[in-house]
């Protein structure tokens, strides 16, 4: 995709997998593959989310993903990683 556009590449591993158990690994894989940012659904009580509960993670898991994503980005020298 990077060869086709100058725009930032943001990956949504929540909707992309539809499964909570896959969100972290897909998010980190996206950063390792060169994504500029992530968009992840998070809710204090994911099972009670009004929409997309099966793919929603809790804030603690989001913080873990963010920490690991930043570490990967640092190793790969990615600047301005966006986490939303």
Secondary structure, 3 states (H helix, E strand, C coil): CCCCCCCCCEECHHHHHCCHHHHHHHHHHHHHCCCCEECCCECCCHHHCCCCHHHCECHHHHHHHHHHHHHHHHHCCCCCCEEC
